[in-house]
Amino acid sequence: MNMITFFIIGLVVHVVFFISIFDIYFTSPLVHGMTPQHVSLPPPAKRLVLFVADGLRADSLFKPDINGTTRAPYMRSIIEERGTWGVSHTRVPTESRPGHVAVIAGFYEDVSAVAKGWKENPVEFDSVFNESRNTWCWGSPDILPMFAKGASGDHVYTYTYPAAMEDFASTDASKLDTWVFDEVKAFLSSARENQTLLSKLHEEQTVFFLHLLGLDTNGHAHRPMSKEYLDNIVLVDEGVAEMVSVVEEFYGNDGRTAYVFTADHGMTNWGSHGASHPSETLTPLVAWGAGLQTAQRASTSQTFDDDYLKEWKLETYKRVDVNQADIAPLMSSLIGVPIPLNSVGVLPLQYLNNSQHFKAESMYANAIQILEQFKVKMAQKKETTLSFLFTPYQILTDTKQMEFVHHTRELIQKGQFDDAIKQCETLIAQAMEGLSYYHTYDRFFLGSSVVLGFIGWTSYVVILILKTHASLRKPPASRDMQMSGSGLQWVFICVGLLVSLFLLVQASPVTYYIYCLLPVPVWYSVFKEFGILVSLIRSAPSLPLSKCFGYFVLVTFGIELLVVSFFYRAMLTLGLIALALWPFVSGLYRKATSGSVSWVLSCLCLAVFPVLPVVGREANINYVLSAGALSLLISFCYLWSSHGRAGLHVRDRWLFVVQMLQVLLCVYVLASTHASLQLKQGLPLFNQLISWATLVSSFFVPLLTSTRLFHRLLSILLSLICVYLLLSTGYEALFPLVLSWLMFVWINMEKEAMDTQGVSGRTELHRIDFAEHIDLTRIRQLRLDDIRRSYFFSVQVFFIIIAFFGTGNIASINSFDPASVYCFLTVFNPFIMGGLLMWKVLIPFIIVTCTFESVQVSTRLSSRSLFLIVLVISDLMALHFFFLVKDYGSWLDIGTSISHYVIVMSMTIFLMLLSVMTHILTSKRILIGRKMKMHFK
């Protein structure tokens, strides 16, 4: 198999492994075909007004300021006099779309919605808006359309401002909330003169939804402790008070309007959200008006997991906490519409001010609505599973369901409402467990198939290394072996047919065929090379077993260190400190004293970064400016040192000067952008154009320079550092330079190591050319020492991933600061911002892969052999994380375990793609004005 074919097959296999985790753990929990559940009793409210303050923290609303005065006096008066309050507990990811879906539809959305940018509906779902008679919405174009598109019929009306208004560089993002309040007033005013609209507005089961995005935008741009954010809370409080007054006046103070005020998520002190910090998951909930309990004094001391009551000075007022999805059934109960079909929320009865009969009927409808989902889920699984293999959820068999329903109905009819409510709560808890049981029914089966494929692929790569690069050859094939090979082929064909038949009978999805059939050809390839394993066993006595065992222990320890460092970033510091001892352990320090000293210093400098905070820090462009100055100094020193050295032509020298000027220009762009945003003058157009031009040029400028080893590496570094500076906000700007220092020393140390072993020629490093044809007769066999080389590479790649994802919570989306992309754009765009941040993560990857290419060229070892070892190490790490994936415990634990696997699999796929990219970056050259000259190995 040639390298291109292997690369394509390997890429496909790893993409399948990568996608499998989403089918196993991230499939949508939604089912369809349930019957809406109505409550026969009249509802307390004719209409509902829902306020969602995007990005509002609970403590920011409830906590008085330093002087003891509240910044939200109207909401405080509601809590103390007219309504019920508490904390709504959100779930990870604490993002806008999942938060709004939980509030309005009552379920926690699966992660597949990320692929739609939180705007479209990957799976259609029911919502309070859909069940209402009419709903009018005002707010962001990122949130409102998904509820209008998901509604059946044409009764959800949306009014949104232009997306360009969502500008992080805006002078004051609170204008987004002002726009909403003004539009609602204008709408109600115009309705008085429109009889058709007026009659619609006076119908029952009407919903008004006000989405207030100003707080979220100000929080991202200025942080939640800023004056802008806190002033925005005052504006929202005043706006809500005005809206209540306007609505009550419009409806003649009929007392039939219910109000709910909450938030979709909170925000960290450093202005981000997505993870599970209390500042992100604790959001306010205040409800008042028709059908809602008025303010209640706490008769006894209230105990909660947090100590916020005293801090908020609300310890004397009864606090009623809910899960975020519970708000949907609460709103449905108030206006008398069926609870959304996919809701998993439980009606919070303590918020209702109604009869026990009404509460019991509402809870009964809630229980039956969740039981309906359980029935559909069970029926679906039963239809797609062979009868003798189907194992039902024993706690809720068909008989037990009927008993529950019949008994609860009897209790309500006898007036035993409290007992009926308890019975409903028990049924809801069991139905929820049953939903989870059937949702994860195929998980073990799919996981086993993926693990089998993983082990088979890794085994095949190991055999390929032994076969191609380790002086092991398969013994000559005899006639009997050829016959057995033919028989082996038929055996695996039969296995594949049996697996396909089994999946066909069960009506399994197409992806199941991929996961279950992939191990078949992989394991066939392994068994086909059985002769290589026989040869290895026969040659075992002649191998240096002690050295082999030593490297096995080293690699095993190294992989475990990498795995542990995903949980404890400081382990990377210990790893780098241990790495600093390599010249002394190997004896290289005797031959390369200065190189050894530089190696130790660079390792120790790099070891500082894992213990530095990645999030929660303020932007400090002085670090970025220092990184720019250091880049210029390095470039100048290189130009000066190469002045009298052959190889650097005048054209190349001028290209370096141009790149140095580009670094200087990027430093200016960053500083001026930062100053402009500080003055709230927005992103200058010139700066934006220069930033995008720099990003585009970074891909081809290195191709214009000489392909001599250090010439090309410096050119690549300068191109990448320009982009990196524009994407930096603090000390991380120094990271690529320190990493490049270590990589430079590594190249020199590897050359010294090869010279010491008498393997390498005496070609000086500065004379090595990436574009030279490699003499295949001079490519040496793989040595045990090469495992150490590829392991160094894995350590560096892993450190790069941790350095930019790691915050103690790798699953955290909040490790990314939107301020990093302000040189490129300030208007919210999740895909472009995410792409730029991902490129920032990949830049250190490219530095390491280019270094790896340099080591391969200088040591005359086939890049394929070292790459295969790296692939094995990465796959072993991925398999390790696959077993660590969990679906129990806190949402943080679940999200973290899954993200670890996703990151390692992404790393492996990126390595395969970047190996091609770096080969082009290092060995290809474009000569402008002449015939294009392309070099191939």
N, C-alpha and C positions, 0 to 999 in steps of 0.2 A: 504494500500500500504506500503510494507516494504521500509527501507531506501535505499537499493541497487537499487530497481526498480525506486524509486523516483529520485535517483541520476542520473541514466541513462537517464530517461525521461527528467529531468531538463537540463542535459548536451546537449541532442539533441535539445531541444527547444531553448536554448541559442545559440547554434551553428547556428541554422536556423536564429534567429534574427541577429546574427553577420554577416552572409553571405548576408542577405537581403540588407544591406546598399550598398554592391558592385553591386548587380543587379539593385538597384534603382539609384545609383549615379555614378557607375564606369563601366558601360557597354561600350564596345568598340564603338566608333562613326563611325567606318569604314563600308562602304557598298561596294558591288561589282556589276559589270555588266554595268559600264559606258563605253562610247565610247571615246577613246583618241582624243584630239582636236589638229589638226595640223595648223600651220601658213603657208600660201601659199608662202610668200615672203622668199627669201634666208636669212639665218642667218649671222651675222657678223663674227662669229668665227667657225673654224673647230674643235677646241679642247679646253678643259677647264682643268685647274690645280686648284684643291681645297686643300688648306692648312687648317687644323683644329688643332689649338693649344689647346689641352685639358686643361681646368682649367686656362686659361689666362684671367685675369681681364682687363677691358678696361683701367682703370687708370694706371695699371702697364705697359702697352704698350705705351700709349700716353703721360703720365706725364714725364717731364724731371726730372733728379735727382737734388740733392741739388746744384750742380755746374751749373745747367742750361743746361747741355748737355743731349742729348737723349740716352737711352740705346739701341734703335732700329733705328739707322741712316738710314738704307735702307728703312724701312717702312715709316719713316718720309719723306724721299725724294719722295716716291710715292705719299704721301698725298699732298705735296707741289708742285709737278710738273706733275705727270702723271696719277693720279687716283682719284677716289671718295671715301670718307670715311664717317663713321658714327658709331653709336652705335646700335648693334643688341640687342633687348630686349627679354630675354628668359622668360619662364614661369616655375612655380613650377610644379613638383620637378626639381630643377637644378642639374640633374644627367647626366652622360655621355650618356647613351642610349637614353633617351627622347630628349636630346639636339641634338644628331646626327640625330635622326629620323626627328626632326623639320627642320634641315638644309637640309637634303638630300631628305626627302620624303614630307616635307611641311605640316605636321600636328602634333598636340600635342597629344602624345600618352597617352592612358589611363593607370591607375595604375596597371592593371592586368599584365603588363610586369614585375613588381617586382617579381612575382612568378617564372619567368623564369631567374631571376638573371641578367636581362637586356641583356641576350645573345641570347636567342631564340626568335622566332616570335610567340606570342600567336595568332595573327591574321595576315594573309598574307597581305602585303601592297605593293603598287607601289612606285618607287623611281626614281630619276634622273638617277641613275646607271642602273636600269632596262630598262629605255627608251633609254639609249645610245646604240650606236653600239658596243662599247667595253669600258670596264672600268678596269683600273689596280689600285690596292690599296696596300698600305704598312702601317703597324702599329700594333696595339694591337690585340691579339686574343680575347679580350672581345668585340670588336666593329665590326671588319670587317666581321666575318662570317654571321651576321644577314642580311647583305645586299647581300651577295653572295647567301645565302639560299633562300632569298625572291625574287631573280631574276628569270624571265622566260628565259629558254635557258642557254647556257654555255658561257656567254660573260663577266662575272665579275670575274676577277682573283685577288686573295688575297695572300699577302706575309706577314706572321706574325712572330714575334720573340717568343721564348718559354715563357710561362706564368711565369716561375720562375724568369725572368728578372725584373718583376714588383715588386721589393722588396723595401719596405719602409726603410729598414735598409741598402740599397745600399750606397756605397761610393759616387756615383754620378749618379742620375737617368737620367741625360741629355744624357747618353749613349743610351737611348731608341731612342732619336731623331737623334743622330749621326748614329745609325743603319739604320734608315729610309732613311736619306740622302745618305748614302753610298750605300744602296741597289738600290736606284733609279739610281744613277750614273752607277753602275755596270750593271743594266738592260738595260739602253739606250746604253751603250757601247757594250754589247753583241748583241743588236738588229742589229747593223750595219753588223754583219756577218751572220744574219739569215734572209733570204729574205722573208720567210712567215710572220715572226713577223714584219719585216720592213714594208711590205705592209699593214698589219693591223694597224700599228701605224700611217700610213699616210692617213687612211680613215677619213671621216668626223664623227662628233658626237662622238668623243673620249674624255674620261674623265680620268684624273689621280688624285688619292686621296691620300694625305699624312696625316696620323693621327699621331700627335706629342704628346705623353703621358708624356714626361719628366717633363713638368711644373706641371701637376697635381700631379705626384708622389713626386716631390720635395716640392710642396706646402703642401701636407699632412705630409711629414716627417719633414720639416724644417720651415714651415710657409711662406706665400707669401712675407714677408718683409725680408726674409733671403738672405744671399749672394748667396746661391745655387740657389734659385728661380730666382733672378735678373740676375745672370750669365747665367742661362738657357735661359732667354729672349734674351740675346746677341747672344747666340749660335743659337737660332731659327732664329733670324733676319739675321745672316750671312748665315745660311743654306738656307733660302728662296732666298736670293740674288744669291747664288751659283746655286740653282735649276733653277731659271729663266734664268741664263746665259747658263746652260747646255741645257735646253729645247730649247731656242732660237737658240743655235748653232746647235742642232740636226735637227731642222726644217729649217735651213738656213735663220733665221730671216725673215720669210715670213709674219709676222704681223697678223697671223690668230689664235693666242693663247690668251685666256682670263684667267686671274688669279683672284682668290677670296681667301682672307685670313680672317679667323674668328675663333671663339672659341665656344665650346658647352655650357660652363657655366663659371662663375668666381669662386671666393673662398673668404671666410671670412678671417679676419686677423689671426684667430686662426687655419686656415688650414682645414676647412671643407666646404661642400656645400650641397645643398638640399633644402634650404629655399628660401626666397624672399628678402633677404637683397640686396641693390644695388650692393654691391661688388660681389654678386653671379649672379644677373640678367643682369648686364650691361657688354656686351662683345664687343670686337672690330670687325669692318667690314671694310675691305679695298679691293677695286676691281679696277683692271687696265687691260689694254691690249685691244684686239680686241672687238669692240662694246661697250666699256665702256667710260663714260665721263671722260675727263681729269680734272685736278685740277681746281677748280673754286674759285675765290675770292668772299667773302660775300659782296654784295653791300650794305646791311643794317645790323643793329645789329640783331644778332640771339638770339632768346629766346627759352629756353628749361626749363624743370622742374628742371634740376640740374644746378649747377654753375661751371661745369667742364671746359668749354671752356677756361676761363681765366687761370685756374690752369694748363691746358695742353698747354697753349700758342698757341692755334689753333683758336682763335676767328676771325681771318681774312680769314679762309678757310671754305668754305661752308660745313656744316655738314648735312648729310642726314641719319636720323635714320629709322630703319625698325623693324618690328616684326621678330623674328627668322624664322618663317615659310615662310616669304617673300623671303628668299634667294633661295629656291627651284625653284619657277617660274622665278627668275632672271637668274639662271644657265640654265634652260631649254630654255629660250628665246635666250640666247647668242649662243647656239650651235644648235638651231633649232629642239629640240625634244619636244614631247608633255609634258605638265606639268603633274607631277604625278597625277594619277586619284583621290587619296584621299587627295590631297593638299587643304589646306584652306588658303594658302598664297596669298597675293595680289602683283602683279608685281610692284616693285618700279621703276617707269618710270624715276626718276631723275638720276638713275645710268646709263641709256642707252644713248649711243651716236649714234642715228639713226634717220631716218626720222619719221615725225609724222604719216605717213601712217603705217610704221612698228609698231610703238607704239600702234596705234589704233587697228591693227589686233591682236597684242599680247594680249592687254587687252580684246578684244572680245573673244579670245580663252580661256583666264583666266576666264571670266564671264561664258561662256558656260560650262566650265569644272566644276565649282562649282555648276551651275544650274543642271547639270547632276546628281550630288550627291543628290541634293534636290529632283529631280524627282524619283530616285530610293528609297530614304527614304520614300517619300510620298506613292509610290506604295506598298512598303512593309507594311506600317502601314494600308493602305486601305484594303489590302488583309486579314489582321488578325484582322479586326474590323468589327462588324456588321454594315451594311450600315446605319441604323437609329441612330447608336451611333457615327458614324464617323464625326468629325468636322474638315474640311480642314483649312489650313492656308490661311486666306482670302486675304492677300496682294499679294500672288503669286498663284492665281488660274490658271488653264490651259489656259484660255483666256488671262489673263494678261501676262503670260509667252510668248505666241506667239506674243503679241503686242510689248513687250520689244525687243524680238529678231528681229522681222521684222523692227521695227523703227531704231534700232542700225545699222542693215545691210544697211538700206537706207542712213543713215548719212555717213557711210564709203564710199559708192558708190558715194555720192555727194561731197566727199572731205571735209566734215565738221568733221575733225578728233577730234578736241578738244571737240565738243559736244558729239561725239560718246564715247570718253573716259569717260566723265562725266556720260553718260548713263550706261556704263559698271560698273563704280564704284557704282552707285545706285543699279544696279541689284545684284552685288556681296554682298552688305550690306544686302539686303532683303533676298537673298538666304541663307546667313549665319544665319539670324534670323530664317528662316524657318527650316533649319537643326536642330537648337537648339530646336525648337518647337516640331518637330516630334521625336527627340531623347528623349525628356522628356515627351512624350505623356502619357505614362502609370504610371508616377511617383505618381500622386495623388492616383490612384487606388491601386497600390502596397503598398504605405505608409499607407493608411487607413487599409488595411488588416493586416499589421504588427502591427500597433497601437492597433487594435482590439485584436490581439493575445496577445500583451504585457499586456493590461489591464486585459484580461481574466486570464492569467497566474499569475499575481500578486494577483488578487482576490482569485484564488484557493489556493495560498500559505498562504494568510492571513486566509482563512477558515480552512486550515490544521492546522495552529498554534492554532486557537481557539478550533478546534475539539480535537486535541491530547493533548494539554498542558495547557489548560486554564479552566478546570473544566466545560466546556460546552459540553453537549451531545445532539445528535439529539433525539427528542421525538420518542417514539415507533411507528413503522410504522403500520398504519391501512390498511385495505383492499383497501380503496379508494386511499390512498397515493401510494400503490403498483401499482394500476391501472394507476394513473397519472404518475408514474415513467416510466411505460412501454410506455405510450403515449408520454412522453418527449423524450424517446429514438428514437421513430419512427419519431418525428418531426425533430430531429437533423440529422437523416439518410436522410430524404428527403431534408433538407437544403444542406447537403454534396453532394447529387446527383445533385441537381440543379446547385450548384456552378461548379461541374465537367463538367456538360453538357454545361454550359455557356463558360467555358474555352476551351472545346473541339471544339465547333462551331467556336471559334475565332482562333483555331490552336495555342494556347498559348504554350510557352516553359514549360518544366517539372517543373522548379523552381516556376513558377506561381501557379501551383497546390499545391505545398508545402506551399507557403505563404498564399494562400487563403483558403486552407482546414485546416491548423493548428488551427485557432480559433474555428473550429466546435467542436472537441473533448474537447478542453480546456473549452469552455463555457458550454458544456454538463456536465462536471465534476463540474462546479460551480453551475449550477442550480440543479444538483442532490443533493447537500448539502444544499438545501434551508432551511431545518429544523434547521440547525445550526444558520443561520441568525435569524430565528424566535426566537430561544432560547436566542440569544444575546439581541434582542430587549426586550424580556420579563424580562431579568435579569438586564437591564439597570438601573432601579430605585435603585437597591441594590449596584451598583458600586459607588466608590468615584469619582464622576464626575469631581470635581475640580482638583483632582490629574491626572485623565485621560486627561483632557483638557490641563493641564500643560505639561504632557509628549508629547501630540500631538503637541503643540506649539514648544516644545524643539526639537523634531525630525524634524518637518517641517523647523524650523530655521537652524538646523544642515545640512539638505540636501541642502538647498539653499546656505549655507556657503560653502559647498563642491563644488557646481556647480560654484559659483562665483570665488572660488579659482583656478579653471581651467583657468580663464582669468587674475586673479590678485594673484600671488603667495604669496604676503604679507598677504593675508587673512588667510593663514594657520598659520602664526605667531600669528595673533590676536586670532585665534581659540585655539592655544596651550596655549596662555597666559590666555584665559578664562578657559581652561581645568585645569590650575594650581590652580584655586580657588575651585575645587571640594571638597577637605577635609574640607574647611572652610564653604562651603555652606551646606554640609551634616552633619557637626558636628563631623566628624571623627578625627579632629585634637586634640580633647580632649582626645581621647583614644590612638591615635598613633601619638604622637608629632614628634618623629624622622622620622617616615615614611612620615608624611605630609611635613616636611621640605625637605626631599629627593625628594618627588613628585614634589614640586614647583621648586626645582633646576633643576631636569631633564627635566621638561617641558620647562623651560626658556632656557636651553642649546639647546634643540632640536628646539626651536622656532627661533634660529639664522640661521639655515640652509636654510629655504625658502627665506631669503633676501640676501643670498650669490649668486654671479654669477655662473651659471652652465657652460656657455660657454664663450669663449673669454679670458680665463685665461691660463697662462703658467703652464706647469707641475712643480710640486714642491714635490719631493719625501720625503722631510723632514717631511711633514705631514703623509705620508704613514709609514715612519720609526717610527714616534711617535705613530701611531696607533698600530704598531706591538709591540712596547715596552709596551704600555698600556695594550694590550692583555695579554702579559706575566705577567705583574704585577698583573692583576686581577686573573689570574690562580694561581699564587703563593700565593696570599692572601687567595684564597678559599682553596687551599691545606693546608695551615697553620692553618686556622680556623677550618677545619674539621679533624685535626690530632687526637684530642681526642674524636671525635664524632663517634658513632657507625654508621655503614652503608657503609663506604668507605673502601672496601677491598684492600689488597695489590695489587691485579691484576688491579683493577680500578685505584689505585694511579699511578701505572707504565704506564698505558694507557694515563693518563693525562700528565705525564712527556713526553711521546713520542709525544703527540700532541703539547706540548709546544715547543719541539725541532723542530717540523714541522713548527710552526709559525716562529721560528728563522731562519730556512732554507729558508722559503719563503721571509723573509725580505732580506736575503743575495742575493737570486736569483733576486729580484727586483732591488736591488742596483747595482749588478754587470751587469745586463742587461742594466740598464740605462747608466752606465759608458761605456759599450761596444758600445752602439748605439751612444753615444756622440762622441766617437773616430772613428765612422764609421767602426767598425770591425764586424758588423752584430750580429745576435742573437746566443749566444753560444749554442751548441747542448745539453750540460749538463743542462743548465737552461731550455731549452725547454722541455726536458724529465721530469725534476722535476715538471714543471708547469702542464703538462698533467697528470702526476701521482697523483699530489695533487688534481686536479679536479676530477679524477676518484675515488680516495680514500675517498673524502668528502661525497660520497653517502653511504658508508657502515661502515666507522670507528665508527660513533656514535652508530651503532648497536652492537658494541663489549663492550660497557660500561654499567654500572649499569642503571636500569630503575628508580632509585630514582629521584624525580622531579628535584632538582637542579643539581645533578650529570649529568643527561642526557642533560639538557638544556645547561650546560657549555660545554659539549662535542660537541653538535651540533654547538654552537657558535664558538668554536675553529676550527672545520672543515670548517665552512662557511667562517670565517674570513681569513683563509689561502688563499682561492680562491679569496676572495674580495680584499685582499692586492695585489695580482698579477694582478688584473684588475683595480687598482686605479692609478691615476696620481697626486692627490692632496688631498685637505681637505676632499673629500667625503669618504676617508678611515676611518675617525673618526665617520661617521654617524652611522654605525651598532652598534658601541660601545655605543654611546649616546642613541640610540634607545633601545638597550638591557638594559641599566641602567633604562630607563623609564619602560620597560616591567617588569623588576625584581621588581621594586617598585609597579607596578600595581598588580602583583600577591599577594604581601604582603598586599596591601591595600584592595583588594577584600576579602581576608581572614579575615581581621579585620572588614570589613563591615558586613560580614556574622556572625561573632562572636557577633557583636553589636546587630544584629537583633535576636540573639538566635537561628539561623537556623543551623549553622554549628556545627560539633563536635569539640572536642578539640585536634584533631590530629595535631601535629606540621607539618609545611610545609616540613621540610627536611626529614620527615619520610614517606611522601606520595609517593606511587609507581605508576607510570603510568600503569604498567602491572597488577595491582590488579584488580580482577573482581569487577565491580560495582554492589552493591546490588540494584536491581531494585526497591525494596520496599522503599529504602531511596532516590530515585530520586524524588525531590520535584516538585511541580507545578510551572509553569511560573509566575513570578511576574512582575509588571510594572518596577521595578528596573532593570530587566534583559534587557529591551530595552536600558537602559543607557549603560550596558556592551557591547552589540553588537554595539552600536553607537560609543563607544570608539574605537572599533575594526575597524569600517569603516573609522573613522578619520585617524587612523594610516595607513591603507592600502592606502587611498587616498593620504596621505602625501608622502608615498613611491613612488607612481606613479609620483606625481608632482616633487619630489626631483630629479628624474633621467630623466624625460622627459621634465620638465618645463624649458623653457628659455624665457618665455614671449610669446613664440610661440610653443605650444605643437605639432603642425603639423611638426615642424622642424626636419628634419633628421640630421641637423648639430649639434644637442646637443650631439651627440656621437663623441668622439675623438678616431680615430683609434689607437692612442698611448696606449690606455687602454689594447689592446690585444697583445702588442709587446712581452710580456713574453711567449706567446703561438705561435705566428706566425707573420711574417712581410711581407710575400708574399700575395698580394691582393687576398682574397677569400671572397666574400660578404656573403655567407651563414654561413661559420664557424665564421667569425667575428661578424655577426649579432646574431648568436646563443650565443656566449660568452657574448656579451653585454646584451642580453636578460636575460641570467642567472645572470648577475650582478644586473639587475633590480629586479629579483625574490628573491635574497638572503634576502633582508629586508622583503619581503613578508613572507618568511618561518619563520623568527624570530618572526614575529607577529602572524602567525598562530600557531606556537608552544606555544607561550604565551597564546593564546586563548584556546588551548587544556589544558594547565595547569590551567587556571582559571576555566574551565569546571570541571576538576577533583577535584580541591580544594573546589568548591562551590557545588559539587554534583548535577549539573544541566545537563540534557541530552544535548550533543553537537548538536543534531538535532534541538532542539528548538532555541538555540542561532544562529545556522547557518541559520535557516529559516528567522529569523528577519534580519540578515545581507543580505540575498538574497533579501528580500523585499526592504530594503533601497537601495541596489545597483541597483535593477531593476527600482526603481522610479527615480534614478539619470539618468539611461540609457534612460528612456522614456523622461525625461526632455531634454536631449541632442538630442534625435531623433527629437523633435520639433524645436530645434535650428539649425539643419542642413540647410544649404542654398546653392543655386546654382546660386547666383548672387553676385555682388560686386567683390572685388579683388580676385585673385587666392589664396592669403594668407587667406582671410576670409573664402573662400570655403573650402580650405584644413584644416584649423584649426577646423571649425565646424564639419567636418566629422571625423577628427581624435579624437576629444573629445568623440564622440559616440563609436568609435572603441576601444579607451582605456578603457572606462567604461565597455563595453561588454567583452573585454579581461580580465579585472579585475574580473568580475563575473565568467567567465569560469575558470580562473586560481584559484579562490577561491575554486571552486568545486573540481578541481583536486588536489590542494595543501592540502585540508582538508584530503584527503586520504593519501597523501604523508607524512604529518606531523603526522598522526596517526601511520604510520609505523615507522617513525623516533623516536617517543617518546615512544611507548609501546612495540616494538619488540626488541628482543635481540638474537644475535648469540653467542653461546659459542663454541669457536674453541677447538678442541681436545676432545670434549664430544658430547653427543647427542644434536642435535640442539633443543633449547628450544624456542618455540614461544608462546607468550601470546596473548590471544584474549579476548576482552571485551564481 
